[in-house]
């Protein structure tokens, strides 16, 4: 089973920047994250599932067992406003939204799923 460890590094006016560690049975992977300050989920470890998203109409990674929330996904986005609770993928160590926008295409959920598929 894969788990996600959510760690927040920097709170800014437009959102929260940090990283996620995806932990598998044999290996782990670190990727940067962006969250909307108004819709934060509690920090911690969560199991991950690959399920159908009715909102996005495709299979996506679900962050499971979030207290009092459901449907929390990992997906791409270039700014915190692109999320209402989901964790957005970003470049690791992002400190400005401009950097996230510049590099967003390289960190979408398709690439993420390929990487965690090997863990």
C-alpha positions in Angstrom: 0.0 0.0 0.0 1.2 3.5 -0.8 1.0 6.3 1.7 1.4 10.0 1.5 3.2 12.1 4.1 2.1 15.8 3.7 4.7 18.3 5.0 4.2 22.1 4.8 7.2 24.2 4.4 6.1 27.8 3.7 2.8 29.7 4.2 2.4 32.6 1.8 -0.5 35.0 1.1 -1.6 32.9 -1.9 -1.2 29.4 -0.5 0.9 26.8 1.3 4.0 25.4 -0.3 5.6 22.2 0.9 6.2 18.6 -0.2 4.8 15.2 -0.2 6.6 12.0 0.4 5.1 9.0 -1.4 6.1 5.9 0.6 5.9 2.5 -0.9 6.9 -1.0 0.3 10.3 -0.8 -1.2 11.0 2.9 -2.0 9.8 6.4 -1.6 9.6 9.6 -3.7 9.5 13.3 -2.9 7.6 15.9 -4.9 6.7 19.5 -4.2 3.2 20.5 -3.4 0.9 23.6 -3.4 -2.3 23.9 -1.4 -5.1 26.5 -1.1 -4.8 28.2 2.3 -8.6 28.2 2.7 -9.0 24.4 2.1 -6.2 22.7 4.0 -6.4 19.1 5.0 -4.7 18.2 8.3 -1.0 17.4 7.9 -0.1 13.8 8.4 0.1 10.4 6.7 -2.7 9.1 4.4 -3.2 6.0 2.4 -3.4 6.5 -1.4 -5.8 4.9 -3.9 -6.2 5.1 -7.6 -9.9 5.6 -8.2 -12.3 7.2 -10.7 -12.9 10.9 -10.2 -16.4 12.0 -11.1 -15.3 15.6 -11.2 -12.4 15.1 -13.6 -13.9 12.1 -15.4 -10.8 9.9 -15.2 -8.8 7.7 -12.8 -6.7 9.7 -10.4 -4.9 9.3 -7.1 -7.2 9.8 -4.1 -5.8 10.8 -0.7 -7.9 8.5 1.5 -9.0 8.7 5.1 -8.9 12.5 5.3 -10.9 13.5 8.5 -14.3 14.9 7.6 -13.4 15.2 3.9 -13.7 13.0 0.8 -12.7 13.2 -2.8 -9.3 14.8 -2.0 -7.1 14.2 -5.0 -3.5 14.8 -6.2 -3.5 16.7 -9.4 -1.8 19.4 -11.4 -2.3 23.1 -11.0 -0.2 26.2 -11.2 -1.6 28.2 -8.3 -3.4 27.6 -5.0 -6.7 28.9 -6.4 -6.7 25.7 -8.6 -7.6 23.7 -5.6 -10.5 23.4 -3.1 -8.7 20.9 -0.9 -6.7 18.8 -3.3 -2.9 18.7 -3.2 -1.4 20.2 -6.3 1.9 18.8 -7.7 4.7 21.3 -8.1 8.5 21.6 -8.4 10.3 20.6 -5.2 11.3 23.6 -3.2 9.0 26.1 -4.9 9.1 29.4 -3.2 7.2 31.5 -5.7 4.1 30.9 -7.8 6.0 32.1 -10.9 8.3 29.1 -10.6 5.4 26.8 -10.2 3.7 28.1 -13.3 6.9 27.9 -15.3 7.4 24.2 -14.4 3.9 23.0 -14.0 3.7 20.9 -17.2 6.5 18.6 -16.1 4.7 17.7 -12.9 1.2 16.7 -13.9 -0.7 13.7 -12.5 0.2 11.5 -15.5 3.9 11.6 -14.6 3.2 11.3 -11.0 1.3 8.1 -11.5 4.1 6.6 -13.6 6.6 7.4 -10.9 4.6 5.9 -8.0 3.7 2.9 -10.1 7.2 1.6 -9.4 7.1 2.0 -5.7 
